[in-house]
Amino acid sequence: MRLKTRLFMSFLLIVILPILLAFVLYFLIASGRVNGNEETSPLYFTNTIDTLINDTDPEVQELKQWSKAFPDRFLKTDILKEINSSLSSANSFLVVKQGTRVVFDGAPDGMHPRYSRLPVYGKLSGSDVMVVKLENQSAMLREVDFGDYKDRYHGQAFVITPTGTVIPGAGKILITYVLWMALILLITAFVIVTLLYNSIIRKVRRMQEATENIRNGNLDFTLKVKGKDEISELAGSIERMKNHLRADAMQKLETEDAQRKFLSNITHDLKTPLTSVIGYSEGLIDGIAPTPDKQMKYLTIIHNKASEMNDLLNELSVFTKIDTDSIPYDFSRVNARGFFDEFAEENEVEFDSQDAIFLYQCDLPDGCEIMIDTSQIKRVLHNLVSNAVKYRRDGIRLKVMLRVSDAGEFIQAEIADNGRGISQDDLPHIFERLFRADKARNTQIKGSGIGLSIVKKIISDHGGQVWATSIEGTGSKFYFLLKKCSDKEEPDEQDSDN
């Protein structure tokens, strides 16, 4: 339920529930009050006359019984005093007349009735009420007749209640109403608070606990909040944020672990050629190589090992720039065929010296131009070719094929080899930073695991794409696309210092 709907229903509940409870309580109390065998009128709480009848009814009923069975009691002062004392608790008093003679007057001082204005014999029944005048105020009167009118023994008993005592009774009724209404409002408030607590406050507290856990770095919890309102949606957003932060934290830990392994690999790979450089240079210093040929051999080994270290340091430098997204580019408009022809010529000579075959095929037209940073694209080609050399199969003469073809708005370069190949499990991850295939990690093949990630970064920054296919034990093929130049494109449009 939406929060807006929930609040609207709470408003209706606040309005309707007190009214319903008031009616229920009114009818339960009004219809449930029983006096003897007669039910009190539903107007009991709003009618002061009914209040008077109810408060003095026990004494009036007793007087009626006397009038039928014991009329002589109306002439006994002691008994009348007892009745009068009982009436005083109801703020009333008793007056008894026999004919015109006043037999008993239980009125307090200042409240004696005007006897001449009292009703005559037989005028009122026991349930009738009449207003009479006292000395200083009005009063309500009920009458009980006794004896026979023709008999001189007839008389009248009056139960009189001053109006000054009725008004306080009405005040009590008002207080009763106020107390009932307060009870009703308390019940209503309790219901509303319970509903709000269960539907809103409890969810808010759960979200508060969740945010505290996130602030303290504790992401191993689940925030479960049911519902379709705004509060539940907010809780769902917090849960998704927590999951995202947890995934980022896990990724960060994996990256840090990979970086540690990378630095360990770099350290190891630098230490090996450095040891060779130190060893052969010490040999030259100590005169171990006395002949020029042997000295040249030592110097060649030192040069090659220093070149290996330089390549590793260059990769480390590029890796740092990739991590900070700050690889410098110097774009220029070049002839695609000429660029790839030059690279192929350099590699053919190098491959011949390594007893390997380098093949080259270019199907591009002479006028095809591309906007590239030549040094960075050469780095891409060098990384892909050296990767093929690094993972050549033992006992098999290495063959690498560079094929460049037209692909519409792009040119496509393909580098295929007959090396070890890549497993299908590793293939989706080879362009990730610091990734090395399991077999590469378990062999003495040197490498930092960042060469292909550098390839992907450079090609991506040139607006192209790179991908690979491979059959394990047969060889691999690497592809990348570079966008052709349009006639309006100028070299400075893509110059960048990221």
C-alpha positions as CSV (number, residue, x, y, z in Angstrom):
1,M,0.0,0.0,0.0
2,R,1.3,3.4,-1.0
3,L,2.3,5.8,1.8
4,K,-0.2,8.4,0.6
5,T,-3.1,5.9,0.7
6,R,-1.9,4.7,4.1
7,L,-2.0,8.2,5.5
8,F,-5.4,8.9,4.0
9,M,-6.8,5.8,5.6
10,S,-5.2,6.8,8.9
11,F,-7.0,10.1,8.7
12,L,-10.3,8.4,8.0
13,L,-9.7,6.1,11.0
14,I,-9.0,9.1,13.2
15,V,-12.3,10.7,12.2
16,I,-14.5,7.6,12.1
17,L,-13.3,5.4,14.9
18,P,-14.1,7.9,17.7
19,I,-17.6,8.4,16.4
20,L,-18.2,4.7,16.1
21,L,-16.9,4.0,19.6
22,A,-19.0,6.9,21.0
23,F,-22.2,5.5,19.6
24,V,-21.3,1.9,20.7
25,L,-20.5,3.0,24.2
26,Y,-23.6,5.2,24.4
27,F,-26.0,2.5,23.4
28,L,-24.3,-0.2,25.5
29,I,-24.4,2.0,28.6
30,A,-27.9,3.5,28.0
31,S,-29.5,0.2,27.1
32,G,-27.7,-1.8,29.6
33,R,-28.6,0.1,32.8
34,V,-31.4,-1.7,34.6
35,N,-33.1,-0.5,37.7
36,G,-35.2,-3.3,39.2
37,N,-37.2,-4.7,36.3
38,E,-37.4,-1.4,34.3
39,E,-34.8,-0.3,31.8
40,T,-33.6,3.3,32.1
41,S,-34.5,5.5,29.2
42,P,-31.8,6.0,26.5
43,L,-32.1,9.8,27.3
44,Y,-30.9,9.1,30.8
45,F,-27.6,10.9,30.4
46,T,-29.1,14.0,28.8
47,N,-32.3,14.4,30.9
48,T,-32.0,15.8,34.4
49,I,-35.6,14.7,35.3
50,D,-34.7,11.1,34.5
51,T,-31.6,11.6,36.6
52,L,-33.8,12.8,39.5
53,I,-36.2,9.8,39.2
54,N,-33.3,7.4,39.1
55,D,-31.5,8.9,42.1
56,T,-34.7,9.0,44.3
57,D,-36.5,6.0,43.0
58,P,-35.6,3.5,45.7
59,E,-37.1,5.8,48.4
60,V,-40.2,6.5,46.3
61,Q,-40.7,2.8,45.7
62,E,-40.5,2.1,49.4
63,L,-43.0,4.9,50.2
64,K,-45.4,3.4,47.7
65,Q,-45.2,0.1,49.5
66,W,-46.0,1.8,52.8
67,S,-49.0,3.5,51.2
68,K,-50.5,0.1,50.4
69,A,-49.4,-2.0,53.3
70,F,-48.2,0.3,56.2
71,P,-49.9,3.7,55.9
72,D,-49.4,4.3,59.6
73,R,-45.6,4.6,59.1
74,F,-46.2,8.0,57.5
75,L,-47.1,9.3,60.9
76,K,-44.0,7.9,62.7
77,T,-41.3,10.5,62.9
78,D,-38.4,8.1,63.6
79,I,-39.1,6.1,60.5
80,L,-39.6,9.3,58.4
81,K,-36.2,10.6,59.6
82,E,-34.5,7.4,58.3
83,I,-36.1,7.8,54.9
84,N,-35.1,11.5,54.9
85,S,-31.5,10.6,55.8
86,S,-31.5,8.2,52.9
87,L,-32.8,10.9,50.5
88,S,-30.1,13.4,51.7
89,S,-27.5,11.2,50.0
90,A,-29.4,12.0,46.7
91,N,-29.5,15.7,47.6
92,S,-33.2,15.5,48.3
93,F,-35.5,15.6,51.4
94,L,-39.0,14.4,52.5
95,V,-42.1,16.4,53.4
96,V,-45.3,14.6,54.7
97,K,-48.7,16.1,55.1
98,Q,-51.9,14.7,56.6
99,G,-54.7,16.7,55.2
100,T,-53.6,20.3,55.7
101,R,-51.3,19.5,58.6
102,V,-47.6,19.1,58.0
103,V,-46.5,15.9,59.8
104,F,-42.8,15.9,58.8
105,D,-40.5,18.4,57.1
106,G,-37.0,17.2,56.5
107,A,-35.9,20.3,54.5
108,P,-32.5,21.8,55.3
109,D,-32.5,25.4,56.5
110,G,-33.5,27.9,53.8
111,M,-35.1,25.2,51.6
112,H,-38.5,24.8,53.2
113,P,-41.3,24.6,50.6
114,R,-44.3,26.9,50.4
115,Y,-46.9,24.5,51.7
116,S,-49.8,26.3,50.2
117,R,-48.3,25.7,46.8
118,L,-47.8,22.0,47.2
119,P,-50.1,19.8,45.0
120,V,-53.4,18.6,46.3
121,Y,-54.1,15.0,47.1
122,G,-54.2,12.7,44.0
123,K,-52.8,15.3,41.6
124,L,-49.5,13.5,40.9
125,S,-48.7,9.9,40.4
126,G,-45.4,8.3,41.6
127,S,-43.7,8.8,38.2
128,D,-44.8,12.4,37.6
129,V,-42.5,15.3,38.4
130,M,-43.5,18.8,39.3
131,V,-41.6,22.0,39.8
132,V,-42.3,23.9,43.0
133,K,-40.9,27.0,44.7
134,L,-38.8,26.8,47.8
135,E,-37.8,29.7,50.0
136,N,-34.9,30.8,47.7
137,Q,-34.9,28.4,44.7
138,S,-36.9,26.1,42.7
139,A,-37.2,22.3,43.2
140,M,-38.5,19.2,41.5
141,L,-41.1,17.2,43.4
142,R,-42.4,13.7,43.3
143,E,-45.6,12.6,45.3
144,V,-46.8,9.5,47.0
145,D,-50.4,9.5,48.3
146,F,-51.6,7.3,51.2
147,G,-54.9,6.7,52.8
148,D,-58.4,7.3,51.4
149,Y,-59.5,10.8,50.3
150,K,-62.9,10.4,52.0
151,D,-61.1,9.1,55.1
152,R,-59.6,11.7,57.3
153,Y,-56.5,9.6,57.5
154,H,-55.5,10.5,53.9
155,G,-52.2,12.2,53.4
156,Q,-49.3,13.0,51.0
157,A,-45.5,12.3,51.0
158,F,-43.4,14.6,48.9
159,V,-39.8,13.8,47.7
160,I,-38.3,17.2,46.9
161,T,-34.9,17.8,45.1
162,P,-33.7,21.4,44.9
163,T,-32.5,22.4,41.4
164,G,-29.2,23.5,42.9
165,T,-28.5,19.9,43.6
166,V,-29.6,18.7,40.1
167,I,-27.1,20.9,38.3
168,P,-24.1,19.4,40.0
169,G,-25.5,16.0,39.0
170,A,-25.6,17.2,35.4
171,G,-22.0,18.3,35.8
172,K,-21.1,14.8,36.9
173,I,-22.8,13.5,33.7
174,L,-20.7,15.9,31.7
175,I,-17.5,14.8,33.4
176,T,-18.5,11.2,32.7
177,Y,-18.9,12.1,29.0
178,V,-15.5,13.8,28.9
179,L,-13.9,10.7,30.5
180,W,-15.5,8.4,28.0
181,M,-14.4,10.6,25.1
182,A,-10.9,10.7,26.5
183,L,-10.9,6.9,26.7
184,I,-12.2,6.7,23.1
185,L,-9.4,9.1,21.9
186,L,-6.8,7.1,23.8
187,I,-8.0,3.9,22.1
188,T,-8.0,5.7,18.7
189,A,-4.5,7.0,19.3
190,F,-3.2,3.6,20.3
191,V,-4.6,2.0,17.2
192,I,-3.1,4.7,14.9
193,V,0.3,4.6,16.6
194,T,0.3,0.8,16.4
195,L,-0.5,0.9,12.7
196,L,2.1,3.6,12.0
197,Y,4.8,1.7,14.0
198,N,4.2,-1.5,12.3
199,S,4.0,0.0,8.8
200,I,6.5,2.8,8.9
201,I,8.6,3.2,12.1
202,R,9.7,-0.4,12.2
203,K,10.9,-0.2,8.6
204,V,12.7,3.1,9.3
205,R,14.5,1.6,12.2
206,R,15.6,-1.4,10.1
207,M,16.9,1.1,7.5
208,Q,18.7,3.1,10.2
209,E,20.4,-0.1,11.4
210,A,21.4,-0.9,7.8
211,T,22.9,2.5,7.2
212,E,24.8,2.2,10.5
213,N,26.2,-1.1,9.3
214,I,27.2,0.4,6.0
215,R,28.9,3.3,7.7
216,N,30.8,0.9,9.9
217,G,31.9,-1.1,6.9
218,N,29.7,-4.1,7.7
219,L,28.2,-5.3,4.4
220,D,27.4,-8.8,5.4
221,F,23.7,-8.4,6.2
222,T,20.4,-8.5,4.3
223,L,17.8,-5.7,4.6
224,K,14.4,-7.4,4.2
225,V,11.4,-5.1,4.1
226,K,8.2,-6.3,2.7
227,G,5.6,-4.0,1.0
228,K,5.1,-1.8,-2.0
229,D,5.1,1.6,-0.4
230,E,7.7,4.3,-0.7
231,I,9.4,3.2,2.5
232,S,9.8,-0.3,1.2
233,E,11.1,1.0,-2.1
234,L,13.7,3.1,-0.2
235,A,14.7,0.0,1.7
236,G,15.1,-1.8,-1.6
237,S,17.4,1.0,-2.8
238,I,19.5,0.7,0.3
239,E,19.8,-3.0,-0.2
240,R,20.9,-2.6,-3.8
241,M,23.4,0.1,-2.8
242,K,24.8,-2.2,-0.2
243,N,25.1,-5.0,-2.7
244,H,26.9,-2.6,-5.1
245,L,29.3,-1.5,-2.4
246,R,29.9,-5.0,-1.4
247,A,30.7,-6.0,-5.1
248,D,33.0,-2.9,-5.4
249,A,34.7,-3.9,-2.2
250,M,35.2,-7.5,-3.4
251,Q,36.5,-6.1,-6.7
252,K,38.9,-3.8,-4.9
253,L,40.2,-6.7,-2.9
254,E,40.7,-8.8,-6.0
255,T,42.4,-5.9,-7.8
256,E,44.7,-5.3,-4.8
257,D,45.5,-9.0,-4.7
258,A,46.2,-9.0,-8.5
259,Q,48.4,-5.9,-8.1
260,R,50.4,-7.6,-5.4
261,K,50.9,-10.6,-7.6
262,F,51.8,-8.3,-10.5
263,L,54.4,-6.5,-8.4
264,S,55.7,-9.9,-7.3
265,N,55.9,-11.0,-10.9
266,I,57.6,-7.8,-12.1
267,T,60.1,-8.1,-9.2
268,H,60.9,-11.7,-10.1
269,D,61.1,-10.9,-13.9
270,L,63.4,-8.0,-13.2
271,K,65.5,-9.9,-10.8
272,T,66.3,-12.7,-13.3
273,P,67.8,-10.6,-16.1
274,L,69.4,-8.2,-13.6
275,T,71.2,-11.2,-12.1
276,S,72.4,-12.1,-15.5
277,V,73.6,-8.6,-16.2
278,I,75.5,-8.4,-12.9
279,G,77.0,-11.9,-13.4
280,Y,78.2,-11.3,-17.0
281,S,79.4,-7.8,-16.3
282,E,81.4,-9.1,-13.3
283,G,82.8,-11.8,-15.6
284,L,84.1,-9.1,-18.0
285,I,85.5,-7.1,-15.1
286,D,87.3,-10.2,-13.7
287,G,88.7,-11.1,-17.1
288,I,86.8,-14.4,-17.5
289,A,86.2,-13.6,-21.2
290,P,89.7,-13.0,-22.5
291,T,88.9,-13.2,-26.2
292,P,87.0,-10.6,-28.3
293,D,84.5,-13.2,-29.4
294,K,83.7,-14.2,-25.8
295,Q,83.6,-10.6,-24.7
296,M,81.1,-9.8,-27.5
297,K,79.0,-12.8,-26.5
298,Y,78.9,-11.5,-22.9
299,L,78.0,-8.0,-24.1
300,T,75.3,-9.4,-26.3
301,I,73.8,-11.3,-23.4
302,I,74.0,-8.2,-21.2
303,H,72.3,-6.1,-23.9
304,N,69.5,-8.6,-24.3
305,K,68.9,-8.9,-20.6
306,A,68.9,-5.1,-20.3
307,S,66.4,-4.9,-23.1
308,E,64.1,-7.4,-21.3
309,M,64.3,-5.2,-18.2
310,N,63.6,-2.1,-20.3
311,D,60.5,-3.8,-21.8
312,L,59.2,-4.8,-18.3
313,L,59.7,-1.2,-17.0
314,N,57.9,0.2,-20.1
315,E,55.0,-2.2,-19.4
316,L,55.0,-1.1,-15.8
317,S,54.9,2.6,-16.8
318,V,52.1,2.0,-19.3
319,F,50.2,0.0,-16.6
320,T,50.5,3.0,-14.2
321,K,49.1,5.3,-16.9
322,I,46.3,2.9,-17.6
323,D,45.4,2.9,-13.9
324,T,45.2,6.7,-13.9
325,D,43.8,7.0,-17.4
326,S,46.7,9.2,-18.5
327,I,48.3,7.5,-21.5
328,P,49.7,10.3,-23.8
329,Y,48.6,10.2,-27.4
330,D,50.0,12.0,-30.4
331,F,47.5,11.3,-33.2
332,S,48.5,11.8,-36.9
333,R,47.0,10.9,-40.2
334,V,49.0,8.1,-41.8
335,N,48.8,5.8,-44.8
336,A,47.5,2.4,-43.4
337,R,49.3,0.2,-46.0
338,G,52.6,2.0,-45.5
339,F,52.4,1.7,-41.7
340,F,51.7,-2.0,-41.7
341,D,54.3,-2.7,-44.5
342,E,56.9,-1.0,-42.4
343,F,56.0,-3.1,-39.3
344,A,56.0,-6.3,-41.3
345,E,59.5,-5.7,-42.7
346,E,60.9,-5.2,-39.2
347,N,59.4,-8.4,-37.9
348,E,60.4,-10.5,-40.9
349,V,64.1,-9.9,-40.2
350,E,63.7,-10.6,-36.4
351,F,61.7,-13.8,-37.0
352,D,64.3,-15.1,-39.4
353,S,66.9,-14.7,-36.6
354,Q,64.7,-16.8,-34.3
355,D,64.0,-19.6,-36.7
356,A,60.4,-18.6,-37.0
357,I,58.2,-17.6,-40.0
358,F,56.4,-14.2,-40.2
359,L,53.8,-13.9,-43.0
360,Y,52.2,-10.7,-44.1
361,Q,49.2,-9.9,-46.3
362,C,47.6,-6.5,-46.9
363,D,44.4,-6.0,-48.9
364,L,44.0,-2.3,-48.3
365,P,44.0,0.3,-51.2
366,D,46.9,2.6,-51.4
367,G,44.9,5.7,-50.5
368,C,43.5,4.3,-47.2
369,E,44.4,6.5,-44.3
370,I,43.9,6.1,-40.5
371,M,44.2,8.5,-37.6
372,I,46.4,6.9,-35.0
373,D,49.3,7.3,-32.6
374,T,51.9,5.3,-34.5
375,S,54.0,4.5,-31.5
376,Q,51.0,3.2,-29.5
377,I,49.6,1.1,-32.4
378,K,53.1,-0.3,-32.9
379,R,53.0,-1.2,-29.2
380,V,49.7,-3.1,-29.8
381,L,51.2,-5.0,-32.7
382,H,54.4,-5.7,-30.8
383,N,52.5,-7.0,-27.8
384,L,50.4,-9.3,-29.9
385,V,53.3,-10.7,-31.9
386,S,55.5,-11.1,-28.8
387,N,52.6,-12.9,-27.2
388,A,52.6,-15.4,-30.0
389,V,56.4,-15.9,-29.6
390,K,56.1,-16.2,-25.9
391,Y,53.5,-19.0,-26.1
392,R,55.0,-21.0,-29.0
393,R,54.7,-24.8,-28.8
394,D,57.9,-26.8,-28.1
395,G,59.1,-28.7,-31.2
396,I,56.9,-26.8,-33.6
397,R,58.3,-24.0,-35.8
398,L,56.5,-20.9,-34.9
399,K,54.5,-19.3,-37.7
400,V,52.7,-15.9,-37.3
401,M,50.5,-14.3,-40.0
402,L,49.6,-10.6,-40.1
403,R,46.6,-10.0,-42.4
404,V,45.2,-6.5,-42.9
405,S,41.9,-6.1,-44.7
406,D,39.2,-3.6,-45.5
407,A,36.1,-3.6,-43.2
408,G,33.9,-0.8,-44.4
409,E,34.4,2.2,-42.2
410,F,37.3,0.4,-40.5
411,I,40.4,-1.5,-41.3
412,Q,40.8,-4.9,-39.7
413,A,44.1,-6.4,-38.5
414,E,44.4,-10.1,-37.8
415,I,47.4,-11.8,-36.1
416,A,47.2,-15.6,-36.2
417,D,49.8,-18.1,-34.8
418,N,50.2,-21.8,-34.4
419,G,51.1,-21.7,-30.7
420,R,49.7,-23.3,-27.6
421,G,46.3,-21.6,-27.9
422,I,44.0,-20.5,-25.1
423,S,41.5,-22.5,-23.1
424,Q,37.8,-21.6,-23.6
425,D,37.6,-20.9,-19.8
426,D,40.4,-18.3,-20.0
427,L,39.5,-16.7,-23.3
428,P,36.8,-14.3,-22.0
429,H,39.3,-12.9,-19.4
430,I,42.6,-12.5,-21.4
431,F,42.0,-8.7,-21.9
432,E,41.5,-8.1,-18.2
433,R,44.3,-6.4,-16.3
434,L,46.8,-8.6,-14.5
435,F,45.2,-11.8,-15.9
436,R,47.4,-14.7,-16.8
437,A,46.1,-18.1,-17.9
438,D,46.6,-21.0,-15.6
439,K,49.1,-22.7,-17.8
440,A,51.1,-19.5,-18.1
441,R,51.2,-19.2,-14.3
442,N,52.4,-22.8,-13.9
443,T,55.3,-22.5,-16.4
444,Q,58.4,-20.5,-16.7
445,I,56.9,-18.2,-19.3
446,K,57.8,-14.7,-18.4
447,G,55.2,-12.0,-18.4
448,S,53.4,-9.4,-16.3
449,G,49.8,-10.2,-17.4
450,I,49.2,-6.6,-18.5
451,G,50.2,-6.8,-22.2
452,L,46.7,-7.6,-23.6
453,S,45.0,-5.1,-21.2
454,I,47.3,-2.5,-22.7
455,V,46.2,-3.6,-26.2
456,K,42.6,-3.2,-25.3
457,K,43.0,0.2,-23.7
458,I,44.9,1.6,-26.7
459,I,42.5,0.2,-29.3
460,S,39.6,1.5,-27.3
461,D,41.1,5.0,-27.0
462,H,41.4,4.9,-30.8
463,G,37.7,4.2,-31.2
464,G,38.2,0.6,-32.2
465,Q,37.6,-2.9,-30.9
466,V,39.7,-5.9,-30.1
467,W,38.8,-9.6,-29.7
468,A,40.3,-13.1,-30.0
469,T,39.5,-16.6,-31.0
470,S,41.6,-19.7,-30.1
471,I,41.7,-23.5,-30.2
472,E,43.8,-24.9,-27.4
473,G,46.8,-26.9,-28.8
474,T,46.3,-25.4,-32.3
475,G,46.8,-21.6,-32.1
476,S,45.1,-18.3,-31.6
477,K,43.9,-15.4,-33.7
478,F,43.7,-11.8,-32.5
479,Y,41.7,-9.1,-34.3
480,F,41.4,-5.4,-33.9
481,L,39.6,-2.6,-35.8
482,L,40.8,0.9,-36.5
483,K,38.6,3.6,-38.0
484,K,39.4,5.0,-41.4
485,C,39.9,8.8,-41.8
486,S,37.1,10.8,-43.3
487,D,38.0,13.5,-45.9
488,K,37.2,16.3,-43.4
489,E,39.1,14.8,-40.5
490,E,42.2,16.7,-39.4
491,P,45.0,15.4,-37.2
492,D,44.5,17.9,-34.4
493,E,40.9,16.8,-33.9
494,Q,42.0,13.6,-32.0
495,D,45.2,14.9,-30.4
496,S,44.9,13.9,-26.8
497,D,46.9,13.9,-23.6
498,N,44.8,11.6,-21.4
